[in-house]
Amino acid sequence: MRLRFLLALPELRLEVVTGSDELDRTIRWVVTTDLLDPGRYLRGRELVLTGLVWRTRPADSETFVRALTEAGVSGLAAWDLALGAIPDDLVDACRRHRLPLFKVPEDVAFATVTEEVVRHLSGARAADLAAVLDRHRRLVEGTGLGAVVDLVGHCHVLTPTGRVVAGPAPADPAALAAAFLTAPRLPHHVPALDASLFPVAAGTPRVADWFIAFEGDFTDWPAERRTLTAELAAIVALERARLDVPADVAVVTGGDVSRLADVRHVAVAASGRGGLRPAELRALLAEIFTAAHPAVGVLDEEAVALVPAGDRDIAAALQSALDFLAPGLAGDGIAAGVSDAAPPSGLRAAIEEARHARRLAAARPAPTCVVRHDELATHVLLLASVPDDVRRMFGERLLDPLRDYDRSHGADLVRTLETFLRHSGSWTRCAEQLHLHVNSVRYRIRRIEDLTGRDLSSLEDRVDFFLALRLG
């Protein structure tokens, strides 16, 4: 916007006092100040509004105007309500420094001037950027997002794990990601971070989407800036689709390992418990392990990733990432299995191992569950294959008498049984864990035996109780 445009705004009725030959200067923003030397707060090309509170003597006008011109201000709009005029010394100082000076009518508030100018500035900038972004969207393939985000300014493109895709690194990307995952609805303004969060792909689960964080509160934006936001989201969605190229299925089945380096890999298999689709899970695994450059694909409705083993604990890293992402699952869940590290020649077996572990994870109630390969060699694997009705019947027959007794008498027999078995039948350690006398533990164990007709000195009965507790 140029200074000359101000004279065309009928709501403002500004009048040029001096500097009519400088009205082609552009305005970047509007600032109101009553400081005698506001230069350190100015960045250049502002329209400055002042009520002349800073003026105590004529010489102050020279100090004030010099500070404005040194800061690169485009123009000054003023009115002294107490004096009822603009003092001659201010007019003379503006004329000497070639600073355009406008008179603000007495009945026009500075807030009105600010709102009107900012509205036109934002609308013009957003309309221009929207046109540029629309053209860029047609050409974006292969160009990347950096230049586009720089053009828009004051925004960042991130993944739900907090990884910055484009734009300058924000102060706390993890906090932005957590806010995106937990927002009640999108777009969403986060006052503590002074950021507005927008999804990239509407209808995509948040854990499988990217998002854009804009500075400021979107509820205060004009319609033009909202249009700009939609254009940028469309560009980001195109770029993400361009980058989201799944690996050849032959690689993740272990049938073609020629594309993998001769290093040991860990196989990861994942499935959703609700609305997450296999392709979204594949993208999620690719994001979680992006630093390791995994091979990812979909096999029989499961997402599979081959991750270079390296030195880190893949299963722990996966569980940590899923725990962070859990708020964005919106009631869904993820079951995942992780194999042991294997050389390229053993990847087919590693993938099968991961898929078996994934099925074991799916049988557990936790919303996000990761099962390691070493759990496949325990009783847990056998329990996972037991049909649900058999599991329920087995647990009820052994444990329901104890649960009924606990409810009726306020006892703690089930917990006592679990603690007793966990400490391999040690009366002393069980008593210490429960903060009871040994005789109290002995009394409870006898009560358990009486109610169930079992003998806890028998290994066979102990195993039955142990399995019932695990199944329950």
N, C-alpha and C positions, 0 to 999 in steps of 0.2 A: 504494500500500500504506500502511495506517495502522499506527502503533506497536502498537495493540492486537492486530494480526494476528501479531506476533512471539510472543505468548504462546501462540498456537495451533500453533506449530511444535514438534512433540515432539522433533525432533532437537536443538534448541537448549536447551530447558529454562531459558529466561531467567526471572528473577524481578524484579518491580518493587520497587525500594528506596524511591523517592520519585517523586511526579508522577503518581499513578494517575488524577488528574482531567484529565490532558493527553494521554491515550493516543489521542485522535482526530487527532492531528497526522499528516500524511502524510510518507512517506519517499521521497526522490528517488533516493538512492544511499547507498553505504556507504563510509566512509573510516576507515582505521586510522592513528593518529598517536601519537607520543611526544614531540611538540614542546610546549613550555610555552605558546606563543602560535601556534597553527596558523591563525589567522583568515584570513590572506592566501591560504591554499590552499583555502578553503571557499567555496561558492557559495550555500548555504542548503538546508534541508530534508534534510540528511544524517543518517544514523545514524553516530555516531562511536564507534569502538572504541579503547580505550586500556589499556595495561598499567601505567600510572602511572610509567613511567621518568622522566618530567619532574618528578615530585614529590620535592623535597629537603627541604621544610619545609611545615608546615601552610598558610602564607600562599600557597603556590603554587596551591592548589586554587581560591582566589578568582580569581587571574589566569587560570587555564586555563578555568574555567567562564564567566567574563565574556567571554573571547574567543569561545567557542562561541556564546553567546547573541547577541552582537553580529553574528555571522556568520549568524544565522538557523537554526542547527542544530535538528533536530527532537528528537533524543534522544541519550543517552550510555549506552554499555554498557561496564562496566569490571570488572577484577579485578587485585588486586596479588598476584602469585604469591609474592613474597618475604614479604610481610606475612601472607598467607593470609586477607585480609579487605579490605573497602573502607573506607578511613579515614573517621572521622566528619567531618573537616573538608571532605572532598569531598561527603559527603551533605548537610551544612549548606549549602555553596555552591550545590549544585543546587536545594535547597529554596528558598533566597532568590531565585534567578533563575528559578524555575519551569521548570527543565529536567528532564524525565523521566530517571531514572537506573535502569539495569537491572544486575543482577548476572549475570555470565557464569560458569557452573559451571567449576570448576578443570580438569575433564577435557574441556572443549569448546574446541577451538582457535579463534582468531579467524578463521582461514582458512575453517573450517567455517561460521561465522556469515556471513561475507561471501558464500561460494558459495551458501548457501541463500537468503539475502535477494535477491541479484542474480538468481538463477534465477527466483524468483517475480516480481520486478520486471519482468524482461525478458518473461516469459511473459504477464503481465497487460497490459503495454503493447502487445506485439505482437498479442495477441488483440483488444484494443480497436481498435487501428489497422487490423487486417485487416477487422474488421467495418465500420469507417468507410469503408475503401477499397473494400470490396465494394459498399457502397451508392453510393459515388461513381462507381464504374465504370459503374453503371447510368444515371448522370446526366451522365457526363463530356462527352458530345458538346457541343461549343461552349464549354466552360468553361475549357479550357487546363490546363496542367500545374503552373503555379506554386504554386497553393494546395495541391495534393496533395503536392508535393515538400516544401513548407514543413511540412506536417503530419507527414510521416515524419521529416524532419530528417537532417542528416549524410549527404546524398547529392546526386549531380549526375546529370543526364541530358545526354549528349553524343553527337555524331555521330563517325564514324570519322576525320573531318578535324580533330577537336578543337574544333569549335564547340559552345558551351554552349547547350543547348536550354532547360533549366530548372534551377533551384537556383542557389545562389551560385557565382560563378566560382571554380574550384579554383586552387591555386597554379600548377600546370603542366598545363593541359589537353592540350597537345601530347604530353607524356610519358604521360598516361593513355591517349590515343588510340593511341600507338605500342605501349603495353603490351597494349591490347585487340587490336590487329591481329596481334601476334606471340605471344600467349599460346598455349601448347601445347594447352590445352583451356579451356573455360569452364563454370562460373564459375572465376575465377582470382584469387588473392591476390597483390598486388605489395608485398613487404615494404618496398622502398625508398620507396614512396609511401604505405604503410599504407592501402591501398585494395583493396577486393574488386570485381571487374568482372563484370557479368552482362549477357548479350545480352538484347535486347528481344524479338526474334522468333526462336525456335528454328528451325534449318534454313535460315535466310537467310544468304547469304554476308556475311562481316563488313563488307566494303566497302560493302554496301548496307543495313546495319542501323544502329540506334542502340544505345547501351549505357548502363547505369547504374553509376556508381561510388559504392560505399558506403564509408564510413570503417570501418577495422578489418578483422579477419580473419574471413571467413565460416565458416571451419572450427570456430570456437569458438562459433558461434551456436546457440541452442536451436532446436528444430523450429518453434516459433511464429514466430520471426523469419524463418526461411526461407519460411514461408507468407506473411508480410508482403511479402517480396521478390517472390514470384511474383505477388501481387496488384498490386503497383506496376508490374511489367513488363507485365502485362495492360493496365493503364490507359495506360501509355506507348504500347503497340502500337496501342490504339484511337485515341489522339490522333494518332499518326503517320499512320494510315490516313485519318483525317479530313482531315489537311492535305495528303496526297499526291493531289492532283487533277491529272491530266495535262492539258496544253493541248489545245485543239481541233486535230485532225489538219490541218484546213484551214489553220491558222496556220503550222504547221511545214512545210507543202508550198509555202508562198509563195502559195497561192491566195486567202487572205483576210488581208490585212495591215492591215485597218481597226482591229484591236485593238492594233497596235503603234504606239508613238510615232514621229513623223517623224524618226527618227535612224538612223544607219547601224548595221547589225548584222553580226556574224560568225556564220556557220553552223558547227556542230560536229556531226560524225557519228561514232558509236562502235559497235563490235560486240565481242562477247566471243570469246575463243579456246577457252573451255571451258564451265563450268557456268553462267556468268552469263547470265541471261535478259534480253531486251530491256527489260522493265519495270523490272528492277533496274538496268540501265544508265541508263535514263531518270532514275530516282531519284538515281543517282550523279552524273549531269551536273547535275541540279538542285541537288544539295548543293555540288558544286565551285564553281558559279557563283552560289550563293544570294544573295550581296551585290548582284549585278547584276540580279536578278529576271528570269531568262531564260524564254523560252517553250520548253517541252520536250514531246516526243512520241515516238511510235514509228512508223517507216515501214519496211515490208518487212523486219522483224527487225533493223532498225537503230534505235538511239536517236539522236534529232536534237534539238539545242538551238540556239536563236537568241539570241545574247548581245549586248547593246548594246556597241558597239565601245569607246567610251571612249578612255582614253589608254594602257591597259596592253596588254601582249603576250598575247593570249588563248592562243596555242599554247604559249608558255612557261609560263603559269600552269597550263594543263592538264597539261603534262608534269611539272611540279613536283608537282602534286597526285597524279598517278598514281604517281610515284616514291615518294611518302610512303605511299600506300595499297598498294603492291605486296606487302608482307608478308601482307596480308589476303586476297590473291587465291587462296591455297591451291592453287597450281599452275596456275591459269587465267591468262589474259592479256587485255589490252584493246588493240585497234587503233583509232586515232582519226584523223580528218582534219579540217583546219581551213581554211575558205575565207578569201578576202580580204574586207574590210569592204564592205558594199553597202547602198545605200538601200533602202527598202521595195519599190520597184518592181523591184529586182534580186535579191530574196531567192530566187526560184525557181532562178535560175542559181547563186546562192551555195550553195544546198543541194546541187545536183548536183555542184558543185566539191568540196564537203566530202566527199561520198560517194565521188567518184573518189579523193580523197586517202586516204580510209579504206581503200579496196581496196588501194591501194599500201602502206599501213602493214601490212595483213594479210599481205602477201607477205614481210614482213621477219621475221627470227627473234626479235627482241627481245620479251620478254614484254609490256612496255608500250611502245607505239610511237605517236608523234604525227607525222603528215606535214603540212607546211604547203602552202598553195596554190601557192607559188612553185616547189615541186619538180615540179609537174605539167608544167612547160615544159622539162624536161631529159630526158636519156637514161633517167633512172630510170623515167619513165612507160612508156617502151617496154619496158624490162626486166620490169616488173611484169606485162605482158601475155603474156610468153613462157611456154609450158607448162613444167611442171616437168621432164619428161623431156628436152625440148630444151635447157633451161638446163643440166641435168646433163651431157648429152652434149657440149655445146659447151665447158664448162669442163674436162671430163676430157681431151678431145683435146688442148687446149693446155697445160694445167697439170700433168697427171699425170706426164709425163716429168720435169718439174722437181721435183715432190714426191718421186718415187722416188729421184732423184739426191740430194736433200737428206737423205732417210732413210738412204741407203747410205753417204754420204760425210760426213755431218755438216755439209753446206754450208748456204748461206742464199740460194739462188738466187731463191726466190719473193719473199722480202722485198726482195732487191736489185731485182728487176723492178718491184715495186710502188713502191718509193722512186724509182727511175729515171723511171717514168712520172709520178709525182706532181710531180716537179721538171722536167717537160717535156723530159726527155732531157738535162738538164745534168749532165755528168760531175762537175764540181766540186762543185755543190750536193749531188748524190747521195753523193759521197765524204765530204763534211762531215757529212751526216746519219748515215751508217753508220760514221763514224770510221775510214775506210779511205783508203789511198792511191789516187789516181786510176787508177793502173795496175791495181790490184786490181779496181776497178769494171769497167774495160775487159775484164779477163780473164773476169770473171763474165758480162758481157753476151755475150761471144763464146761462152762455154759454153752460155748459154741459146739462142743462135741455132743452135748445132750440134745441141743436143738436140731442138729443135722444128722446124728447117728454116725458120725465119722470119728476117726481116731487120728489126731494130729501128730502122734508119734510114728505114724505109718507114712513112709515116703510116698506111697501111691495116693493116699488121701491128701497129703500136702500138695502134690502135683495137681490133683483135681481142683483144689481150692485156688492154687496159683493161676491156673488157666481160666477158671471162672472169673476171677478178679480182672484178668487181662481182657477177657471177652466182654465184661460188663462195662 
